[in-house]
Amino acid sequence: MIQSGPTSNSFISQRLKLHYVDWGNPAAPPLILQHGGRDHCRSWDWVAQELAADWHVIAPDLRGHGDSAWAPDGNYETNSFVYDFAQLVQTLGYDDVTVVAHSLGGNIATRFAGLYPEKVRKFVNIEGLGPSPKIIAKRDAVGFANRFRDWIEAKRKAAGRTPRRYPTLEAAFARMKEENTFLTDEQARHLTILGASRNEDGTWSWKFDPYLNVWPFSDIPQAQQVELWEAITCPVLMLYGANSWASNPETDGRAAHWKTARVVEFADAGHWLHHDQYDRFMAELRAFL
């Protein structure tokens, strides 16, 4: 049970008002906890509460997520997320930070660490390297023009949809449990309460922008991503769930591009391994930090 909560704050990035929570202890070294796609900053509450005595914990909501503003054009390019992350670090006046990041958040923090290696002291990347080589090859085989057209059609369909509405918070909670069967009832309820908002008609919807369901069709070339990976100089801990859809970089070859990384796989854990195997995750995290 989360016994106490953080304070809510905001900063401006590219004209958007973005939200973050601050767990106090400003005299301690800064630690940024960055959530992944269609998640929110309060999913770190259990981790933050344990680390707040030794760290100044900051947990931001990505644009389009949680209590941050939605992008007016509905476009969520990875590089815009990276800019937001860099803007947060600059706004808070940090010379360097320690980062723990999950999934999309890990991809964002990876690029930041490659662009500004002197600004990241240590980095925990939880399944955050982006698409595996296998997925990239399958995507490229479709052809650029085909992917571009598919993206246009998907965006058109998304424009006509309203966020899914749940009649009760319990219905949203049931959906949360269905999505991740490893979650305890307590975890799922906490994530649901803080990840959903009430609509005018009394129903409930997830806080994230539904346009986030349509991923950008293009990104920087893979060679440039590798260039950023190879520029990272801080110690890196990569964590993967054995039951996750994400590809382990030790087996797909990507770990070879990381000079300072160690990969650890968690048994009986999926993509949200920091929830699925919380005690082991915290033990690995504390030992690394």
N, C-alpha and C positions, 0 to 999 in steps of 0.2 A: 504494500500500500504506500502511495506517495503521501508523505506526511505534510510536506510544505512545498510551496511552489515558488517559481522565480518571478522577477518583475518583467513586464513587457516594455519594449522600447521599439523605436523605428529609426530608419535611416533612408536617405534618398539615393537612388541609383538610376540613371537614365530616365529621370522624371517620374519614376515609380516609388511609391512609399512602401518600403519593405520592412517586415517585422522580424524582431529577434527577441529572445528572452535571455536575461542575465541572472545567473545564479549567485551573484555577490562575490565577496572576497577579492576585491580589486587589487589588493597588494600582491596576490599570488600570480604566478605566470599564467598567461592566457592559453586557454584550450578551447578550440572551436569544434563543436559537434554538428556535422552537416548531414541532414537527412537525405533520402533518395526520392525518386519520382513518385508522385501521388501520395506522399507521406507528409509529415508535418514535424515541426521542431519539438513538440511535446512527446514524441515517441522516444526521445532520449531521457525522459525524466528519471528512470531508474538509474541509469548510468550517471547522469549529472548529479543526482543527490548523493551518490557514493563518492564522487570525485571533488565535490564543491569545497571540502575542507582543505584540499591541497592545491586546487586550481581555481583560476577565475574562468568559470565555464560560461561560454556564449553559444547559444544554439539558434541559428537563423532559420526562418522560413524562406525557401526559394520563391522567386517570383511565380505567381500563379498557384501557390501552395499555402495552406494554413491561413494565417491572417495577413499575408502579404497581398499587395495589389496584383490583379490579373493584367497581363500584357494587353493593351487595347486592341492590337491587331491579331491576337490569338496565336502569334508565332513565338516559339520557345527554342531558339537556337542555343546550342551548348555554349558558344562563345559569349552570348549575352549573360548566361549564368556565371561564367568565369569572370566577366567584368563586374558583376554584382558582388562576387566573393572578394575580388580585389578591392572594391569600393568599401566593403565592410571593414576589412583589415585597415585600410587607410583612414576611414572615418573614426575608428576607435583608437587610432594612433599607435598601433603595434609595430615595433621593429621586426619582431618575428613571432610566430605562433606554432603551437602544436595542434595537429588536426586529426580528428577521427571522423571518417566519412563513409557513407554507405551508398552503393549502387550509383545512381546518377550523381549523387553528391561526391562519391569517390572519383568519378570521371572529372568532375569540375575541379576538385582539389588537386588531382593529379596534374592537370594542365597548369594550375596556379603554381604548384611546386616546381614544375619544369620551367616556367617563365621566370619565377623569382625564387631560385633555390636557396638564396641567403635568408629568405623570410620564413622558411619552414624548418623547425628544429627536429621534429619527429612527425611521422605520418602513418596512421593506421588506415588502410584501404580495405573496406569490406565489400568484396565483389564489385569493384568499381573501375574496371578497365574498359568498359564498353563492349561492343559485339566481339565475339570470338573470331579467329581466322576462318572457321568453318561457316559462320553466319555471314561474314563479309563476302566470302567467295560465292555463297548462294545468292546474296543480294546483288552482287555485281553481275552475276550471270543473267539476271532479269533485264539488264540494260538501263542506262541512265534515263533515256526518254520515257521508257515504260514506268520507271519508278516515279519520275516527275509527274506523269499523267495520273498515276495511282494516288499520289499525294494530293493533287488538285481535287480528285473525286472524293477522297476521304475528308478533306477540309470542307467541301460543299455539304457533305452529309452531316458533319459535326455542327455546321452553322445552323442547321435546321433542328437540332436536338436541344432539349433542355436537360439540365442535370437530372440524373435518376433520383426519384423521390421515394422515400421510405415512409410508410404510414406512421411508424413509431420509431423511437430510438432503439427499442428492442429488435426491430426488424433490421436496422442498420448493424446492430451488434451481431446478429445472426449471420449477416453477410460477411462481416469481418472474420468471424470464426470459420466460415466456409472458405474464405480466401487463404487463410493460414491455419491449418489444423494443429500446428505446433503450439499456438498461443494458449495460455491458460485463460480461464474466464476473466480473471482479474485484469490481465494484460489487455485482452480484447475489449473489455468494457472501458478501460481508461483511454485506449486509443480511439475508440468510437466517440466517446463523450467530447474529447478535445479535437477530433478530426471532422466532426459534423456540425452543421448549423441549421437552425430552424427556418423554414420558408414561411411566407405570408399565410399560406393555407394550413399551417400547423404541421406539415410534413417535414422530413429531414433529408438533407443532401450532404454529400461530402464537400468539404471546403475547396478542394482543388478545381481549377479551371478544366472543364470537360475537353477543351482543345488540347490538353496534355495527352489525350488518348491518341492523337495523331502526331506521330514522331516526325521530325524534319527528315526529308528524303535525302539530304546531303550533309556532309560535314567536311572538316579539313581532311586532306589526304592522309592515309594511314602512315605513310612515311614521315609526315610532319608530327603525327602523334608519337611515333617512336622516337623522333628527335627530342621531344619534350620528356619522354620517359627517361632517356639516356642522360638528360641534363640534371636530373634530380640527384642531390648529394646527401640528403639527410637519411638517417636510418628509417626503413620502411618495413611495416608488418602487414602482410597481405593475408586476409582471412577468407576462407571459402567453406560453404556447407556441402557436405557429401551428397545431400539430397536436393541440392539446388539445380535449377536449369543453367546457372552460370558455369562457364567453362573454366577449369582450374588452369592458371597460367603456367604451372609447372609441367603439365601434360600437353598443353597446346603450343608451347614454345615461347610465349610472351615474356616469361620470367627472365629469359636470357638477356633482355634489354634493360634490366634493372640491376644496377651495380651494388645496391645496398639493401636489397629486399630479402625477406624471409617469408615463405609461404607456409601457412598452417591450415590444415583441413579439419573441419569439425564433423564428427560422426553424428547421425541422427539430427541433422539440422538442414534447413532449407535456406532460401535467399536471405531471410531475416535472422541470421544465425545469432545475432546479439540479443534477440528475444528467445529464440528456440533453445539455446544453450547458454543462458545468461550467466550462470556461475562460472562456467569454464571461460566464457568470453571475458568476464571481469578479471579472472586470474591471469589470462594472457595479456590483457590490456595493462593491468597494474605492473606486471613484470616488465613489459616493454617500456612503459613510461618511466 
